[in-house]
């Protein structure tokens, strides 16, 4: 798979630097996170898992299968990257969940917290909808400076590299890779 992925990445005009997290490492960490989340919410009642599209869809699908509790899944769409490797800082909410948040335990699932701009813009909007609780679960965390809204669950503290795979993309490419890799500058 790695050789095929390298050829595909080069065909898109990019070069693979290295595999940062293997498929096995990701699977093990997502399983552990699912167990932690299930313990946290086991007596909490109604859990709504909100995935931030598009990047979280692979992680979210694997994560909810590891949470042996009744739950609902919905999605939000926010964008701050476009086709660049650096966040523009301008977060656009393109789709908001129609699910009722009031009185519910809400878990926001993010693929990566990089600059923190998306979380800083999104969480106050969700808080206004009066959930019972509001937490963040992020597969990857790059943020160095603390945010007002820190994730409760983090899969990996990620390197500062530009990462692709397992839902992460570069200009809509490479989301389907089963591992996480970095691209060369």
N, C-alpha and C positions, 0 to 999 in steps of 0.2 A: 504494500500500500504506500509506503514512504517513497519508493522510487516513482510510482505513478503520480503521486502528489507533487513531487519535485518537478517532473516534466510538465504537469499542468500549470504549476506556479510560474515556471520559466516561460511557458507559452503565453501567459498573460502579461509578460514583460516584467516580472518580479523574480527575486531570488530568495530561496529559503535560507535563513541564517542557521536555525537549529530547531529541533523539537523541544519545546519547553516543558510540556506535560503530556505524557503518553496516554493512550486510551485507557490502559489499566489503572494508572494513577488517578485519572479523572473519575472512572467508575467507582473506585474505592472511596474517594473523597465525597462524591455525591451520595453514596450509600450512607456514609457516616453523618453527613449533613441531614439527610432524610430522617435518620434515627433521632438526632438532636431536636429537630423541629417537631417530630411526633411526640417526644417526651414533653416539650414545652407546651404544646397545644392539646394534650390528651384529654384534659378535663375542661377545655375552654369553649367547647361548642362549635358554632358555625365558623368555619375557616374559608376565606376567599383568597385564592392565590392569584395575584395579578402579575402576568408576565409582561415585561417591556419588550415589545417587538422592534426589530426583527431578531436581534441578537440573542435573546434569551430562549428562543423556542426549543432548541435542542436540550439545553440545560433544564428548562422547565419540564419538558416531557419526561426526562429521566428522573428528575427530582420528585415529581408528584407520584411516580410509581414506587418511590421509596418511603412515602409517608402513608402508613396504614391507618388513615383516619378518613372519615367522610369529609369531602371538600368540594369546592367549586373552583373552576378555572375561568379566568377572563383575561383580556389583554388590553394594553395601552400601547400607543405608538407615539414615540418621541424621537426626534432627530436633531443631532448637533454636528454630525460629521460630513454628511453629503458624500462626496467622492474623495475626500482628503484623508490624510493620516493623522491630522490634528483637529481637535474639536474647534468649531468656529466660535463657540461660546454663546451662540444664539440657539436656544432650545425651542423647538417647535413641537407642540402637541398636535399630532395629526389625527389621533383617534383617542377618545376617552371612553372608559368602560361605562356601559349602561347599567351595570350591576349596582344594586343598592349597597352602599358601604355603611350606612348608619347602623350602629349597634353590632357590627360584625368584626371579627378578628381578620385583619387584612395583612397578608404577607406579599410584599412587592418583590418580584424576582428579577434581578438584573444580571446580565452577562458579565459586565465589567464596570467598575466605578473607577474612572480615569481622572478627569478634571473635577468631577463632582457637580458639574453644572446641571446635568439632567436631574439628579436627585434633589439638589437645592431648589429647583423650579417645581418639580413634581410633588414632593412631599407636602408642602403647605396646601396645595390644591386638594390633595387627598384628605388631609386633616380637616379641611372645611366641610367635608362630607360626613363628619362625625362618626368615624369607626370606633368600635370598642377598644381596639388596639391596632397599632400600625407599626410593622417591622419591615426590615429589608434583609434579603438574602442575596448575596452577590457571589458568583462563581470566582471572579477575580477582583482584586482590590489593588490599585496603584497609588491611590491618594496618599500623599505625605502629610499635608496640612489637614488637621481635623476639621470635620464638617459638623454642622448642627445635627444632621441626620446620618449617623454612622450605621453601617450594616450590623445586625446582630449575629448573622452567620456569614462567614467568608470561607470560600473554598481554598483559595491560594492567594498569598501576597505576591502579586505579579511583578516581573521586572519591568523596567521603563520601555522595553521594546514595543514595537508595533506588532500586535498579535493577531493571528488568524486561526480559523478552525473551530469546531465544536460550537458553531453559531456565530462566531466572530468573523467579520468580513473585511475585505479591502475592495471598495467599489462594487459591492454585491457579489464578489467572488469568494470562494473557499469556505463558506459556512458549513458545508457538508463533510469536511474532513473530521475524522474521529479523534484527532489529537489537536493540541494547541501548539502552534509554531510561531516563530518570529520571522519577519521579513527583513532582508538587508536594506539599508538606506540607499 
